[in-house]
Amino acid sequence: MWEPACKNRTRTLAGLAPLLASIQSPSPPSVVLRLDPSTRTQALCPHPATARGNPMSRIFITGSTDGLGLAAARTLISQGHDVVLHARSRQRAAAIADTSAAALSLVIGDLASAAETRSIADQVNAFGRMDAVIHNAGIYLERSRGETPEGHAKTLAVNVLAPYLLTAWITRPDRLIYLSSGMHRSGASTLDDIDWKRRPWNASQAYSESKLYIATLAALARHWPDALSNAVDPGWVPTKMGGAGAPDDLEMGHLTQTWLATSDEGAAKVSGGYWYHRQRREAAAEVGDVGFQEALVGRLAELTGVRLFAERG
Ligand SMILES: NC(=O)c1ccc[n+]([C@@H]2O[C@H](COP(=O)([O-])OP(=O)(O)OC[C@H]3O[C@@H](n4cnc5c(N)ncnc54)[C@H](OP(=O)(O)O)[C@@H]3O)[C@@H](O)[C@H]2O)c1
């Protein structure tokens, strides 16, 4: 079982009972699992971040029930930050009850559904403005195109449309971080058929394209003067997605996101970067291509009915 750095932050099993009861209750999926502020672990333990003089941040992480999202959440919590976790369902939330107990809260919703994604944004906004949002959740090799409730390819919906919609709907934070992948370099540069309606299904190509689009979205968001926006390639790391044999380092795979989300170092307070293990890397040429950026954001607005940059017409 995971233990926060300060043992006093860990709630007792008795203290977890209300949380577990709310997870098991037949409440709708949009329920917010709010911890009782009077018993929150943060009150029991001095925050290492504040003790070091770093201000504590409030961070929302999508897909924090497993892999890199869960590792990032645990690191940020152990540093004393307020983390809002996210699970696709109450069952998945129950699997991380120990981490939830030390977090600010946990929101629930399936990112394959635009309606549930709207609910996730509403749940997050109920906590006030986040300092940072880490768009981490993702899926990899889907056996087929699938069909979301809105009729989209599932890989596109979870990996691109959901972070696009959350970017539009969550009150804009100071810092936005999007998980891309080195595979984005194999993403097609044409935006024809991004929803896989005409092409025969190719799971690896669909994933690569989705990671090109998300890196491009990160580059576009740098146009907001009040937000820092960056994309991260975590490397090929041993998670449920990466597989046990993945050669890269899980630690290095999540620490770039947590650093970009919270650090006061000048190097972390930049925008429009593409990062790998805390080093700036060149992204594929399309990511910085204004024509490609504009075409992509126009296509995503058509597919979702939501405009990200209203002021851009
Ligand atoms: N692992 C790698 O080698 C690697 C390499 C390059 C990029 N990345 C990127 O890094 C990010 C995290 O990957 P990971 O390796 O940590 O993956 P992971 O272990 O499979 O975890 C993915 C997370 O996203 C959640 N998620 C997936 N679909 C969802 C949905 N429809 N609604 C809500 N939540 C959903 C998962 O929830 P459940 O736990 O319920 O499934 C899980 O919490 C992804 O964006 C991925 O593309 C990973």
The ligand as an SDF file (V2000), in Angstrom:
LIG
                    3D

 48 52  0  0  0  0  0  0  0  0999 V2000
    3.1220    4.2690  -20.5670 N   0  0  0  0  0  0  0  0  0  0  0  0
    3.8250    4.7240  -21.5980 C   0  0  0  0  0  0  0  0  0  0  0  0
    4.8420    4.1050  -22.0090 O   0  0  0  0  0  0  0  0  0  0  0  0
    3.4480    6.0140  -22.2610 C   0  0  0  0  0  0  0  0  0  0  0  0
    4.2470    6.4680  -23.3180 C   0  0  0  0  0  0  0  0  0  0  0  0
    3.9320    7.6680  -23.9440 C   0  0  0  0  0  0  0  0  0  0  0  0
    2.8330    8.3850  -23.5180 C   0  0  0  0  0  0  0  0  0  0  0  0
    2.0480    7.9070  -22.4990 N   0  0  0  0  0  0  0  0  0  0  0  0
    0.8720    8.7120  -22.1220 C   0  0  0  0  0  0  0  0  0  0  0  0
    0.8650    8.9140  -20.7280 O   0  0  0  0  0  0  0  0  0  0  0  0
   -0.4930    8.9970  -20.2630 C   0  0  0  0  0  0  0  0  0  0  0  0
   -0.6890    8.0470  -19.0830 C   0  0  0  0  0  0  0  0  0  0  0  0
   -0.3750    6.7400  -19.5520 O   0  0  0  0  0  0  0  0  0  0  0  0
   -0.1770    5.4960  -18.5540 P   0  0  0  0  0  0  0  0  0  0  0  0
    0.9290    4.6970  -19.1100 O   0  0  0  0  0  0  0  0  0  0  0  0
   -0.1410    5.9500  -17.1480 O   0  0  0  0  0  0  0  0  0  0  0  0
   -1.5500    4.7040  -18.8600 O   0  0  0  0  0  0  0  0  0  0  0  0
   -2.3970    3.7370  -17.9100 P   0  0  0  0  0  0  0  0  0  0  0  0
   -1.5160    3.0980  -16.9100 O   0  0  0  0  0  0  0  0  0  0  0  0
   -3.1700    2.8780  -18.8380 O   0  0  0  0  0  0  0  0  0  0  0  0
   -3.3720    4.7590  -17.1470 O   0  0  0  0  0  0  0  0  0  0  0  0
   -4.2800    5.5230  -17.9110 C   0  0  0  0  0  0  0  0  0  0  0  0
   -5.2010    6.2720  -16.9920 C   0  0  0  0  0  0  0  0  0  0  0  0
   -6.2190    6.9080  -17.8070 O   0  0  0  0  0  0  0  0  0  0  0  0
   -7.4980    6.4660  -17.3480 C   0  0  0  0  0  0  0  0  0  0  0  0
   -8.4940    6.3890  -18.4130 N   0  0  0  0  0  0  0  0  0  0  0  0
   -8.3810    5.7290  -19.5910 C   0  0  0  0  0  0  0  0  0  0  0  0
   -9.5310    5.8510  -20.2810 N   0  0  0  0  0  0  0  0  0  0  0  0
  -10.3780    6.5750  -19.5200 C   0  0  0  0  0  0  0  0  0  0  0  0
  -11.7170    7.0060  -19.6830 C   0  0  0  0  0  0  0  0  0  0  0  0
  -12.4390    6.7040  -20.7740 N   0  0  0  0  0  0  0  0  0  0  0  0
  -12.2820    7.7560  -18.7140 N   0  0  0  0  0  0  0  0  0  0  0  0
  -11.5810    8.0490  -17.5940 C   0  0  0  0  0  0  0  0  0  0  0  0
  -10.3180    7.6490  -17.3710 N   0  0  0  0  0  0  0  0  0  0  0  0
   -9.7240    6.9190  -18.3290 C   0  0  0  0  0  0  0  0  0  0  0  0
   -7.2250    5.0880  -16.7720 C   0  0  0  0  0  0  0  0  0  0  0  0
   -8.3160    4.6940  -15.9650 O   0  0  0  0  0  0  0  0  0  0  0  0
   -8.4720    3.1320  -15.5410 P   0  0  0  0  0  0  0  0  0  0  0  0
   -7.4520    2.9240  -14.4610 O   0  0  0  0  0  0  0  0  0  0  0  0
   -9.8730    3.0410  -15.0890 O   0  0  0  0  0  0  0  0  0  0  0  0
   -8.1760    2.3270  -16.7850 O   0  0  0  0  0  0  0  0  0  0  0  0
   -5.9310    5.3510  -16.0220 C   0  0  0  0  0  0  0  0  0  0  0  0
   -6.1740    6.0230  -14.8150 O   0  0  0  0  0  0  0  0  0  0  0  0
   -1.3730    8.6650  -21.4660 C   0  0  0  0  0  0  0  0  0  0  0  0
   -1.8860    9.8550  -22.0230 O   0  0  0  0  0  0  0  0  0  0  0  0
   -0.4220    7.9960  -22.4290 C   0  0  0  0  0  0  0  0  0  0  0  0
   -0.8220    8.1470  -23.7730 O   0  0  0  0  0  0  0  0  0  0  0  0
    2.3350    6.7430  -21.8630 C   0  0  0  0  0  0  0  0  0  0  0  0
  1  2  1  0
  2  3  2  0
  2  4  1  0
  4  5  1  0
  4 48  2  0
  5  6  2  0
  6  7  1  0
  7  8  2  0
  8  9  1  0
  8 48  1  0
  9 10  1  0
  9 46  1  0
 10 11  1  0
 11 12  1  0
 11 44  1  0
 12 13  1  0
 13 14  1  0
 14 15  2  0
 14 16  1  0
 14 17  1  0
 17 18  1  0
 18 19  2  0
 18 20  1  0
 18 21  1  0
 21 22  1  0
 22 23  1  0
 23 24  1  0
 23 42  1  0
 24 25  1  0
 25 26  1  0
 25 36  1  0
 26 27  1  0
 26 35  1  0
 27 28  2  0
 28 29  1  0
 29 30  1  0
 29 35  2  0
 30 31  1  0
 30 32  2  0
 32 33  1  0
 33 34  2  0
 34 35  1  0
 36 37  1  0
 36 42  1  0
 37 38  1  0
 38 39  2  0
 38 40  1  0
 38 41  1  0
 42 43  1  0
 44 45  1  0
 44 46  1  0
 46 47  1  0
M  CHG  2   8   1  16  -1
M  END
$$$$
